[in-house]
């Protein structure tokens, strides 16, 4: 993996073994559909919020979850740190979109994918996401990340720590990023959003939506 800024405008590109960027994967129509769905999910039963961190800090992104509620650093069916409500169900059509995403990144022969949780993050122009691992899941299935709205600088690192080596990728509206296999537990973050770079035709006047799909490996009947 090399340091530097990737701006990938062609087909799928492997940023690191198991980490694939697919520019422009979401059509404009699908982006608009997802924006409307996210607005509905943000209204409840668990409303969108800034997540409080154990050390007393607060995340600058606003988040709402589907299927399972994430809070540092666990999953639950109820949002006990918000209003105690049970989170909205994870829809079948979103799971199907996740399977299509994995196939687009890895090919049709990829392993079966059964996402059951989504974290929907909204970034305004000042929001950031520090380098972190997605490691609360009991499954090593890939993470699917969809970007809509303003572009961002996405930093994809290594599995050993938050520092170098890492690759910087500019994610645009409609882009897909999938990481699994040897890259599944790599550190990653968003050090910068580029305000005003999104197309208002997707339904967002400003800001960035990031939808990540995960397979938790937790009991479905819980």
N, C-alpha and C positions, 0 to 999 in steps of 0.2 A: 504494500500500500504506500502511496506517496502523498506528501503534503501538497497543498495547492488548491486552486479553485477549479472545479469541473463545471462546465456549462455544456450539457449534452443535449444536442438537438436532433439526434438521429434516432435509431432504434434502441432496444434494450442494451444497457452497458453494465458490465460487472465492475462495481466500485471496489469490492473486496470479495474473496471467495465466499459465496452464499449471499452476497448483498448486491441487489440488482436494481438499477434505476431505469424506469420505462417512461420517457418523456411523453406528455400529451396523451396519456392512456384513456382518460375520461373524456367523453364527448361533452360539448357545451350543454346539450340537453340533460345528460346524466349529472353534470355538475349542478345545474339548476334544481334538479330533483333532490339531490343530496342537501343542498342549502335549505330547501323548504322542509325536508325531513328533520334536519338539525334544529331548525327554529321550533318545530313542534316538540322535539325531545327536550329542548331547553326550557320549555314551559312546565315540565313536570311529567310524572309525579315528583321527581327529584329535580329541583331547579338548578340551572348552571351556577357555578360558584368558583371562587378562588380557594384552592386547597391549602389548608393549614399544614405546615410541616412540624414534625416532632420537636425540632429545636426552637420553635417559636416563630419562624419565618412563614411567609405566605407566598405561594406561587403566583407569578404575574399573569400566567395564562388562566383563563376560565374554563372549567371542565364540567361535562355531564357524561354519564356512563349509561350503557345498555347491557342487559343480561346480568352482569355482575358489577357491583360498585367498587371502584378502586379508591383506597385511601392509603397513605403511607403506613406500612408497606404490606397491605393485605387486600384480599377481596372479600366481599360479603354481599348478601342479597339485599340488604337494607342499608340506606345511607345514614348511618348513625351519627356521622359528623355534620350532617346537613339538617334533615328534618325527620329522620327515622323512617321515611317511606321506602317501600320496596321499589327498586329501580324498574324502569320500563323493560319489557321483554326484548330480547334480541331477535329481530325479524328474520324469517327464512330468506327473504330476498337479499338481505345484506350478507348472509352467509354464502349465498350463491355468488354474489359479487366478489367476495373474498376468494372463493375457489377459482373464479375466472382470473383474478389478479395473480394468484400463485402460478396458474398455468401460463399466463403471459410472461411472467418473470423466469420461470424454470422450464417451461415446456409442458406438453400434455402428459408426459410420463411422470410428472411429479407425484409425490405421495398424497394420499387423501387428506383434505384439509377441512376441519370442522370448527371454525371460530364460534365462540359462544359469548364473547364480551367485546365491547367497543368503548374506547375512550375518545371522546370528541373534545378537542381543545380549540378554543378561540384565542387568537393572538391579535391584540391591537398593535399599533406601531411601536410601542415601547416594551412589549412582552418578550421574554426570553425563556429558554429552557436550558438549564445547566446540564452538563454531561452526566449521564446516568445509564444504568442497565435496566432492561425490562426483565426482572428475575422473580417476580412473585408467582408466576405461572408454574404449574406442575407438569407442563408439557413443553417440549423443545420444538414444537411446531413453529413455522415462520410467523413473524409479525408483518402485517400488511399496513402500509401507510399511504393515505390518499391526501393530496393537497388541493385546496380550492381557495381562490382569492389572491391576495398579495403574495409575491414571491418571498422566499426566505433563504438564508444561508443555513444549510443543514450540514452539521459536522459529524462525520461517521468515523469512529475511532477503533480501538483495539479491545481485546477482551481482558487485558491485564490492568489497565488503569485509565485515568481521565486524560492523560497527556498524549504526546506524540508516540507513535505515528498516527495520523488521522488524514482523512480526505474531506475536503470541503466541496459540497455539491449545491448548486443553486437549484432549488425546487420551485417550479412554476405551477400555476393553476392547471389542474388536470393531470399532474404527474403522479406516477405510482412509484413507491419504493418498497421493496420486499427484502427482509433479511432473515436468514435461517441458516441451518447447517453450522459451519464453523464460525459464522458471523452472528449467530443468534443472540449471544450475550455480550456483544460489543457495546462499549460505551458510545453514546450519541447524544446530540443536543442541537439547539437552535440558538446560536449567538446573535442573530440579527434578522429582523424582518425589514423588507423594503416597501414602505408605505406608498400607496398610489400606483403600484405596478399591476394590480389586478384589473380585470375587465368587469365593470359593473353589470354587464349582461348576464353574469352567472348568478346575480341576485344579492351580491355583497357590494355595498358602496365602498367599504374600506375593511381592512383586517384580513386575517387568514384563518381558514378552517383546516384543521388536521384531524382526520379520522383514522384511528389505528384499530385494527382488528386483531384479536388474540384468541388462541385456544388455551383456556385456563387449565384443563385437565382436572377440574373440580367436578364433584358429583352433580349430574344434571338435575337430580331430584331435590337438591338442597334448597 
